[in-house]
Amino acid sequence: MKIAIVGATGLVGRKMIDCLKKYKYCNENIELFSSNKSSGSIIKIGKNNIVVKELKHDNLSKKYDYVLFSAGASVSRLWAKEFVKRGAVVIDNSSAFRRGKRPLVVPEINANTITPNTKIIANPNCSTIGVCLPLFALSREYKIISILVSTYQAVSGAGKTAIDDLKHGTTNKLYYKIKNNLIPQIDIALKDGYTFEENKMEYELKKILGSKSIKIASTCVRVPIINCHSECVNVKLNKRPNIKRIKRIFSDFEGIKVIDDLPDNKYPMPILANGKNDILVGRIRIDHSDKNSINFFVCFDNLLKGAALNAVQIMDYLVNNKKIYNK
Ligand SMILES: NC(=O)c1ccc[n+]([C@@H]2O[C@H](COP(=O)([O-])OP(=O)(O)OC[C@H]3O[C@@H](n4cnc5c(N)ncnc54)[C@H](OP(=O)(O)O)[C@@H]3O)[C@@H](O)[C@H]2O)c1
């Protein structure tokens, strides 16, 4: 099987390589691509030392099975179809293909939106993936009326240059200095007073939860943390919530781990989520301002379930359903 990673030298690309190892794909035929900046570097996968190639036509093989993209939306728009022409199913981490009819997939929720003809599958934005697992779990027992999310997003969500900005007090990637600061803007400003990151949350949650009628708003904030996003979530339900039952709904759902014992000072935190596959959920409680609403707090590794792990899980799903889904 031929697998390629485009953006293999980035934060997400390197985690994709780790996930390919975890999911036992390291003995497959793997090609790694980057820009010309990192091309020539060597990455060991299993027993093989793989030379990273610059993404250009001369360096492409004739045939691919699965290609994981993680090099930004403009690279995906330019190159994804070239790999599809070479037989690949593309799983794309950028925002290039999330809108419209293409599947936007979190395997635990909607892998069934992939059909035998699907050639490009979009990975949702990291901040969306973190909340959609608990929200989907809730939606199986309650009707969700509205969702309010406030995010606390780590700098790793903006790539390796943003980590350097935090470490060195520079502003090469982020709008302002992030050291000793918070920035209530992620991605570009839109005309309605929201940012594109907040717009992604609203659009993508509706698409993944399969409901246009849920009302959603968010405030997305960059915080001076290297890795792991946190999100404070308020959800209005159609009936009185039973907190004990909701804790059970969350803990029974694959990919969620409940850490919720406030008297014992136990709740999700970035230091607990770092390097973990699960979405951590805690501080689950009734909203004192509205008896039909609950509040909870999530933390998750944005580079893993928020990006690389979800992409490799999609690929793994396709490989395991090859007879149905692959050409
Ligand atoms: N970080 C997250 O938490 C996260 C979560 C979800 C989605 N994403 C998305 O994933 C993508 C990558 O994010 P990242 O955090 O890994 O960024 P990053 O650390 O900045 O890495 C970017 C990668 O893309 C490569 N690249 C840049 N321009 C290229 C080109 N013209 N042709 C081929 N490769 C090129 C870079 O190669 P060089 O090493 O040569 O520069 C590097 O491998 C973005 O679309 C981002 O929105 C990120």
The ligand as an SDF file (V2000), in Angstrom:
LIG
                    3D

 48 52  0  0  0  0  0  0  0  0999 V2000
   -1.6350   22.5180   14.3250 N   0  0  0  0  0  0  0  0  0  0  0  0
   -2.8670   22.0870   14.5490 C   0  0  0  0  0  0  0  0  0  0  0  0
   -3.3000   21.8830   15.7060 O   0  0  0  0  0  0  0  0  0  0  0  0
   -3.7900   21.8280   13.3980 C   0  0  0  0  0  0  0  0  0  0  0  0
   -5.0070   21.2540   13.6740 C   0  0  0  0  0  0  0  0  0  0  0  0
   -5.8790   21.0080   12.6240 C   0  0  0  0  0  0  0  0  0  0  0  0
   -5.5110   21.3460   11.3460 C   0  0  0  0  0  0  0  0  0  0  0  0
   -4.3010   21.9120   11.1140 N   0  0  0  0  0  0  0  0  0  0  0  0
   -3.9520   22.2390    9.7260 C   0  0  0  0  0  0  0  0  0  0  0  0
   -2.8670   21.4200    9.3170 O   0  0  0  0  0  0  0  0  0  0  0  0
   -2.0320   22.1220    8.4070 C   0  0  0  0  0  0  0  0  0  0  0  0
   -0.5920   22.1120    8.8880 C   0  0  0  0  0  0  0  0  0  0  0  0
   -0.5130   22.6040   10.1970 O   0  0  0  0  0  0  0  0  0  0  0  0
    0.8260   22.5110   11.0590 P   0  0  0  0  0  0  0  0  0  0  0  0
    0.4360   22.9990   12.4000 O   0  0  0  0  0  0  0  0  0  0  0  0
    1.4690   21.1780   10.9280 O   0  0  0  0  0  0  0  0  0  0  0  0
    1.7720   23.6130   10.3210 O   0  0  0  0  0  0  0  0  0  0  0  0
    3.3690   23.7420   10.3210 P   0  0  0  0  0  0  0  0  0  0  0  0
    3.9570   23.1980   11.5590 O   0  0  0  0  0  0  0  0  0  0  0  0
    3.6540   25.1490    9.9600 O   0  0  0  0  0  0  0  0  0  0  0  0
    3.8380   22.7770    9.1050 O   0  0  0  0  0  0  0  0  0  0  0  0
    3.5000   23.0620    7.7690 C   0  0  0  0  0  0  0  0  0  0  0  0
    3.9780   21.9340    6.8820 C   0  0  0  0  0  0  0  0  0  0  0  0
    3.5710   22.2080    5.5300 O   0  0  0  0  0  0  0  0  0  0  0  0
    4.7310   22.1930    4.7040 C   0  0  0  0  0  0  0  0  0  0  0  0
    4.5690   23.1160    3.5740 N   0  0  0  0  0  0  0  0  0  0  0  0
    4.4440   24.4560    3.6280 C   0  0  0  0  0  0  0  0  0  0  0  0
    4.3220   24.9550    2.3680 N   0  0  0  0  0  0  0  0  0  0  0  0
    4.4020   23.8970    1.5400 C   0  0  0  0  0  0  0  0  0  0  0  0
    4.3570   23.7500    0.1390 C   0  0  0  0  0  0  0  0  0  0  0  0
    4.2170   24.8080   -0.6810 N   0  0  0  0  0  0  0  0  0  0  0  0
    4.4510   22.5160   -0.4050 N   0  0  0  0  0  0  0  0  0  0  0  0
    4.6100   21.4270    0.4120 C   0  0  0  0  0  0  0  0  0  0  0  0
    4.6450   21.5010    1.7440 N   0  0  0  0  0  0  0  0  0  0  0  0
    4.5490   22.7190    2.3060 C   0  0  0  0  0  0  0  0  0  0  0  0
    5.8710   22.5810    5.6180 C   0  0  0  0  0  0  0  0  0  0  0  0
    7.1170   22.2040    5.0560 O   0  0  0  0  0  0  0  0  0  0  0  0
    8.5030   22.9100    5.5290 P   0  0  0  0  0  0  0  0  0  0  0  0
    8.9540   22.1600    6.7620 O   0  0  0  0  0  0  0  0  0  0  0  0
    9.4000   22.6940    4.3710 O   0  0  0  0  0  0  0  0  0  0  0  0
    8.2100   24.3410    5.8170 O   0  0  0  0  0  0  0  0  0  0  0  0
    5.4960   21.7610    6.8500 C   0  0  0  0  0  0  0  0  0  0  0  0
    5.8140   20.4060    6.6290 O   0  0  0  0  0  0  0  0  0  0  0  0
   -2.6750   23.5120    8.2730 C   0  0  0  0  0  0  0  0  0  0  0  0
   -3.5720   23.4710    7.1770 O   0  0  0  0  0  0  0  0  0  0  0  0
   -3.4540   23.6520    9.5480 C   0  0  0  0  0  0  0  0  0  0  0  0
   -4.5200   24.5500    9.4240 O   0  0  0  0  0  0  0  0  0  0  0  0
   -3.4310   22.1520   12.1100 C   0  0  0  0  0  0  0  0  0  0  0  0
  1  2  1  0
  2  3  2  0
  2  4  1  0
  4  5  1  0
  4 48  2  0
  5  6  2  0
  6  7  1  0
  7  8  2  0
  8  9  1  0
  8 48  1  0
  9 10  1  0
  9 46  1  0
 10 11  1  0
 11 12  1  0
 11 44  1  0
 12 13  1  0
 13 14  1  0
 14 15  2  0
 14 16  1  0
 14 17  1  0
 17 18  1  0
 18 19  2  0
 18 20  1  0
 18 21  1  0
 21 22  1  0
 22 23  1  0
 23 24  1  0
 23 42  1  0
 24 25  1  0
 25 26  1  0
 25 36  1  0
 26 27  1  0
 26 35  1  0
 27 28  2  0
 28 29  1  0
 29 30  1  0
 29 35  2  0
 30 31  1  0
 30 32  2  0
 32 33  1  0
 33 34  2  0
 34 35  1  0
 36 37  1  0
 36 42  1  0
 37 38  1  0
 38 39  2  0
 38 40  1  0
 38 41  1  0
 42 43  1  0
 44 45  1  0
 44 46  1  0
 46 47  1  0
M  CHG  2   8   1  16  -1
M  END
$$$$
